[in-house]
Amino acid sequence: DPHLKQRVMIVEMEYPPRGSFQTVGLPMILSDSPADYTRPPVLGEHTEAILKDLCDVSPDETKKLKAKGVV
């Protein structure tokens, strides 16, 4: 619907494995709080950062886990 696109209730994003796609935007537009849209992560995209930052796993240990097929 053109009205939904004009009101930014439908936004277009790029997603690496898939290309361009449309998704739902915010139904409310607030002049002092503009929305920022980001694409969803690709499977495994943040694995190394999460293991390091949240689980305190070293980069060497992460490599070993990858080699074993754990992550």
C-alpha positions in Angstrom: 0.0 0.0 0.0 1.5 3.4 -1.0 0.1 5.1 2.1 2.0 2.6 4.4 5.2 3.2 2.6 4.7 7.0 2.7 4.1 6.8 6.5 7.3 4.7 6.9 5.3 1.8 8.2 7.0 -0.4 5.6 10.8 -0.1 5.3 13.2 -1.6 2.8 16.4 -3.1 4.1 19.4 -5.0 2.7 20.1 -8.4 4.2 23.4 -10.0 2.9 22.2 -13.6 2.2 18.9 -12.5 0.8 19.3 -9.0 -0.7 16.7 -6.3 -0.5 13.5 -7.0 1.5 10.6 -5.1 3.0 9.7 -5.3 6.7 7.4 -3.6 9.2 8.4 -0.1 10.4 7.1 1.6 13.5 3.4 2.5 13.5 4.0 5.7 15.4 6.1 8.6 14.2 7.5 10.7 17.0 9.2 14.0 16.0 11.7 14.0 18.8 12.5 10.3 18.7 13.2 9.2 15.1 13.4 5.4 14.5 16.6 3.8 13.5 16.2 0.6 11.6 18.9 -2.1 11.4 18.9 -5.5 9.7 18.8 -8.7 11.8 22.1 -10.4 12.3 23.1 -13.3 10.0 23.4 -16.6 11.8 26.6 -16.7 13.8 27.6 -13.1 12.9 28.1 -12.0 16.5 29.3 -15.4 18.0 32.9 -14.4 18.5 32.0 -11.1 20.2 29.5 -12.8 22.5 31.9 -15.5 23.4 34.6 -12.9 24.2 32.5 -10.2 25.9 29.9 -12.3 27.8 31.6 -15.7 28.3 35.2 -14.5 28.6 36.3 -17.1 25.9 39.7 -16.2 24.3 40.1 -15.9 20.5 42.3 -19.1 20.6 39.7 -21.0 22.4 37.1 -19.8 19.9 39.2 -21.0 17.0 39.4 -24.5 18.7 35.7 -24.5 19.2 35.1 -23.7 15.6 37.6 -26.4 14.5 35.6 -28.9 16.5 32.3 -27.7 15.1 31.0 -26.5 18.4 30.4 -23.0 17.1 
